[in-house]
Amino acid sequence: ETAVFQTPNYHVTQVGNEVSFNCKQTLGHDTMYWYKQDSKKLLKIMFSYNNKQLIVNETVPRRFSPQSSDKAHLNLRIKSVEPEDSAVYLCASSPGGRDTQYFGPGTRLLVL
Amino acid sequence: QQKVQQSPESLIVPEGGMASLNCTFSDRNSQYFWWYRQHSGEGPKALMSIFSNGDKKEGRFTAHLNKASLYVSLHIKDSQPSDSALYFCAAVSGGNYKPTFGKGTSLVVHP
């Protein structure tokens, strides 16, 4: 049963374009995350929000910016994409920072 | 910075066999640990969590934690082909609640 929804499933774009990915959770959780999963399947946290407030901001390029309108939504914008941005971007939510995380199906980005 | 290492990188077991996955972490302040499973084309899904030293059993899955040895493991009894997936260990330190994932163990269960 999917409770963390991500759109789009797949996106192909060219170097230098801007892209936005959406994430919505219907679990009533307070904390949401963005992860990047590279071609080797390595999972790296990028951002974490708790009740619309940024609590974790890993060292990611400035072209990445999270956007939270309410605690159920956490979007990710990438300005001027680079080839190394090609990856699967996974959104997750949890009741709190030390609780089980529920992941969405991911958005696969391909930068040509 | 927390480092989480998993071994082996890949594992092949016969159907009905036992799969054993290992994970070590570097931060002695780590308090919360999870095992996640990811099937191809899907997001990771939590299998089980373990917060106290010792064993925790849920069905065919048993997790073991030894904080002093900085070690956590997962054992899958009576492995099924549907268990074939990528398994991640994740650790969270008590202070910052930032999860760190290992690189994963790829498990193949052949009929």
Interface residues (C-beta under 8 A of the other chain):
Chain A: V4 Y33 K40 K41 L42 L43 K44 I45 S48 I55 V56 L90 A92 G96 G97 R98 T100 Q101 Y102 F103 G104 P105 G106
Chain B: Q31 Y32 W34 Y36 Q38 G41 E42 G43 P44 K45 A46 S49 L86 F88 V92 G94 N96 Y97 K98 P99 T100 F101 K103 G104
